[in-house]
């Protein structure tokens, strides 16, 4: 497993870095198409940020598998700042194509994740509950009936607690995420800032659900698109009147104006 290169980045703007969630911010959490033209505008923002150092670079922080995060990071022309995948498990370094798993995840943790995956498959797969492919140290569950899926969250959490498995079980708009308790977006942001040397007071964040409260803990300024959960907007410095990626573009305008 590679360790990301140390990258330093400073701008003349109020912030050097914007850490942005993907689902509900840059793309729908559903299988709906991504707004490509809007992402192109963010890519242009990043080109100018890296070339001119006059605005913050946008990087990603998502529960999605790191391969999806890497792909989107490339589309957004972030060639410099590490991106976060799988709710903090991975950092991908675009400067050197490095993949770094949180070093606090042990072989014992990976074995527990494997056992949890087997248990969940045996209990729920025949009921149409699918495990999102690509996760390596966590499990994400999906079902086309979101209400049914949501009803499973308490019993899954109770079963993990009964077995003394160290999972945090939470619900996004469409998925149940089963993450190791000591790994989160917050711990990954700590690793990212340590590698880049960017101080917290120079970092902004963008998110839309309560899973992003870990991000709120590690940034100096936080914004939400209009479609954000009401509870997370209580922590926001700014809530855009626009939804998803159009809201992100509006937030970037707020940060650079």
C-alpha positions in Angstrom: 0.0 0.0 0.0 1.5 3.3 -1.1 1.8 6.3 1.1 0.7 9.6 -0.5 3.4 12.2 -1.2 3.5 15.3 0.9 1.8 18.2 -0.9 1.7 21.8 0.1 -0.8 24.3 -1.3 -1.5 27.9 -0.5 -3.8 30.5 -2.2 -4.4 34.2 -1.9 -8.1 33.5 -1.2 -9.7 33.1 2.3 -9.5 29.3 2.0 -7.0 27.0 0.4 -9.2 23.9 0.2 -12.9 22.9 -0.1 -13.7 19.4 0.9 -16.9 18.3 -0.8 -19.2 15.3 -0.4 -20.4 13.6 -3.6 -23.9 12.0 -3.2 -26.5 14.8 -2.9 -23.8 17.4 -3.7 -22.0 16.7 -6.9 -24.3 14.0 -8.1 -27.6 12.4 -7.1 -27.4 9.5 -4.7 -29.8 7.7 -7.0 -28.9 6.2 -10.3 -29.9 9.4 -12.1 -27.4 10.9 -14.5 -24.7 13.2 -13.3 -24.8 16.9 -14.4 -21.7 16.8 -16.6 -21.8 20.5 -17.7 -21.9 21.6 -14.1 -19.0 19.3 -13.2 -17.1 20.9 -16.1 -17.4 24.3 -14.4 -15.9 22.8 -11.2 -13.1 21.3 -13.2 -12.4 24.8 -14.6 -12.4 26.2 -11.1 -9.8 23.6 -10.1 -7.6 24.3 -13.1 -7.6 28.0 -12.2 -7.0 27.3 -8.5 -4.0 25.1 -9.2 -2.5 27.4 -11.9 -3.2 30.8 -10.3 -3.5 30.0 -6.6 -6.3 32.5 -6.4 -9.1 30.2 -5.1 -9.5 27.0 -3.1 -9.0 23.6 -4.7 -12.1 21.3 -4.5 -11.4 17.8 -3.4 -13.8 15.0 -2.5 -14.9 13.3 0.7 -17.4 10.5 0.2 -18.7 7.2 1.4 -18.4 5.9 -2.1 -15.7 3.3 -2.9 -12.4 4.9 -3.6 -12.4 3.9 -7.3 -15.5 6.0 -7.8 -13.9 8.9 -5.9 -10.7 8.7 -8.0 -12.7 8.8 -11.2 -14.7 11.8 -10.2 -11.6 13.5 -8.8 -10.0 13.2 -12.2 -13.0 14.6 -13.9 -12.8 17.6 -11.6 -9.2 18.2 -12.5 -8.0 17.9 -9.0 -4.4 16.9 -9.8 -2.9 17.9 -6.4 -4.9 17.3 -3.2 -5.8 13.9 -1.8 -9.4 12.7 -1.9 -11.3 10.6 0.7 -13.3 7.5 0.0 -15.3 4.9 1.8 -16.1 7.3 4.7 -12.5 7.7 5.7 -11.0 4.3 4.9 -9.0 5.5 1.9 -7.0 8.5 0.7 -6.2 8.7 -3.0 -3.3 11.0 -4.0 -3.8 12.5 -7.4 -0.3 13.8 -7.5 1.3 10.3 -7.4 -1.7 7.9 -7.8 -1.2 6.6 -4.3 -3.8 4.6 -2.3 -3.5 4.8 1.5 -5.8 2.9 3.8 -6.1 4.2 7.3 -3.2 2.6 9.2 -5.4 2.1 12.3 -7.4 -0.5 10.4 -5.9 -3.8 11.4 -6.2 -7.3 10.0 -8.6 -8.1 12.8 -10.8 -5.2 11.7 -10.8 -6.5 8.2 -11.7 -10.0 9.3 -14.7 -8.6 11.3 -15.8 -6.7 8.2 -15.6 -9.9 6.2 -17.7 -11.7 8.8 -20.3 -8.9 8.9 -20.5 -9.1 5.1 -21.2 -12.8 5.2 -23.8 -12.4 8.0 -25.7 -9.6 6.2 -25.6 -11.5 2.9 -27.1 -14.7 4.5 -29.8 -12.7 6.3 -30.9 -10.2 3.7 -29.7 -11.0 0.2 -32.7 -13.2 -0.6 -34.9 -10.2 0.5 -33.3 -8.0 -2.2 -30.8 -6.2 0.0 -27.6 -5.7 -2.1 -24.1 -4.9 -0.8 -22.5 -2.0 -2.7 -19.5 -3.4 -4.6 -16.0 -2.0 -4.1 -16.0 -1.4 -0.3 -13.0 -2.9 1.4 -13.3 -2.1 5.1 -17.0 -1.3 5.5 -20.3 -2.5 4.1 -23.0 -0.4 2.4 -26.5 -1.9 1.9 -29.1 -1.0 -0.7 -32.7 -1.9 -1.4 -35.1 -0.4 -4.0 -37.6 0.0 -1.2 -35.9 2.7 1.0 -38.5 2.4 3.7 -37.9 -1.3 4.1 -34.2 -0.8 4.1 -34.5 1.9 6.8 -36.5 -0.5 8.9 -33.6 -2.9 9.0 -31.1 -0.3 10.5 -32.0 -0.8 14.2 -31.9 -4.7 14.1 -28.5 -4.6 12.2 -27.1 -2.2 14.8 -28.4 -4.3 17.6 -26.9 -7.5 16.1 -23.5 -5.9 15.7 -23.6 -4.7 19.3 -24.6 -8.1 20.5 -21.6 -9.6 18.8 -19.4 -6.7 20.1 -18.4 -5.8 16.5 -17.1 -2.2 16.4 -19.4 -0.7 13.7 -21.2 2.6 13.4 -24.5 2.0 11.5 -26.1 5.0 9.8 -28.6 5.7 7.1 -28.0 8.1 4.1 -30.7 8.9 1.7 -30.7 5.5 0.1 -28.1 3.3 1.8 -27.3 1.8 5.2 -23.6 2.4 5.9 -21.8 0.0 8.3 -18.5 1.7 9.1 -15.7 0.9 11.6 -16.3 3.1 14.6 -12.8 4.5 14.8 -12.7 5.5 11.1 -14.7 8.5 9.7 -14.6 11.4 7.4 -13.1 13.4 10.4 -10.2 11.0 10.9 -9.5 11.0 7.1 -9.6 14.8 7.0 -7.0 14.8 9.9 -4.8 12.6 7.7 -5.3 14.8 4.6 -4.5 18.0 6.4 -1.4 16.4 8.0 -0.2 15.5 4.6 -0.8 18.8 3.0 0.0 21.1 5.9 -3.2 23.1 5.3 -4.5 24.4 8.6 -8.1 23.9 9.6 -8.8 27.6 9.5 -8.1 27.5 5.8 -10.5 24.7 5.0 -14.2 24.8 4.0 -16.6 21.9 3.6 -19.7 21.1 1.7 -22.2 18.3 2.6 -25.9 17.4 2.7 -26.6 14.7 5.3 -25.8 14.0 8.9 -22.9 11.7 7.9 -21.2 15.0 7.0 -21.2 16.1 10.6 -17.8 14.5 10.8 -16.7 17.1 8.2 -18.2 19.9 10.1 -15.9 19.0 13.0 -12.8 19.5 10.9 -13.5 22.6 8.8 -13.7 26.3 9.5 -16.7 27.0 7.2 -19.5 24.7 6.1 -22.1 25.0 3.3 -25.0 22.9 2.2 -27.0 22.7 -1.1 -30.8 23.3 -0.8 -31.6 19.6 -0.8 -29.6 19.0 2.5 -31.2 17.3 5.5 -32.6 19.9 7.8 -30.5 18.7 10.8 -27.2 19.3 9.0 -28.2 22.7 7.8 -28.2 23.8 11.5 -24.4 23.5 11.3 -24.1 25.4 8.1 -22.6 28.9 7.6 -24.5 29.1 4.3 -27.3 27.1 2.7 -27.6 27.6 -1.0 -31.1 28.1 -2.6 -29.9 25.7 -5.3 -29.8 21.9 -5.2 -27.0 19.4 -5.6 -24.2 20.5 -8.0 -25.8 23.8 -8.8 -25.8 24.5 -5.1 -22.1 23.5 -4.9 -21.3 26.0 -7.7 -23.2 28.7 -5.8 -21.3 27.9 -2.6 -18.0 28.1 -4.5 -19.1 31.6 -5.7 -19.7 32.5 -2.1 -16.2 31.4 -1.2 -14.5 33.2 -4.0 -16.5 36.4 -4.3 
